[in-house]
Amino acid sequence: IGVEVVKVEWWSFDFKTGARGSQLHVGSAGKVSRIIGTSTDATIRVRCSSDGVPLAGWDEGTAPGRNLIVAVDADGDQIIWGGLVRDRSSTEGPWVDVSANTLEAYLSRRYINSALTWTDAYPSTIAADVLGQVTGLTPLTVSATQAGSPVVDGFYNTADNKRVGDVLADLSALA
């Protein structure tokens, strides 16, 4: 049985602008997994110095709440996993442990900030509208096939205290 080996590079991305930052030198990444609609987390060991000399970009690239740390397939430049940096802590030697959560955790903390109404709308349209409620970020792109999707009616009001992640979960449950 053949096993496909993927060469992974780790990069930082600015969470506000989406700009790619520094390539990070990762020693280990713990268990990294993706489950659609579910937040997963990982602790990534990032090298911060070599022979006592700080490596360029590690500090800026691992700033908590400001950066995404992303595993990229080096051959295809496809994202394998990405998480928002939550915390980082020093370890002995030239490493820091960076804790990160996938974006589902972020979306589960964000609330709908204006009334939204749909009539005979595709779930992907609703998802795009709801993701548009997340302010302060570069525009998020929703890519989905509408063929065969059900159309639904819906309404969310700010008084509902509905989280963006909860609405996306509701949409995922549609048959």
Secondary structure by P-SEA (a helix, b strand, c coil): cbbbbbbbbbbbbcccccccccccccccccbbbbcccbbbbbbbbbbcccccccccccccccccccbbbbbcccccccccccccccccccccccbbbbbbbcaaaaaaaccccbbbbbccccaaaaaaaaaaacccccbbbbbbbccccccccccccccccccaaaaaaaaaacc
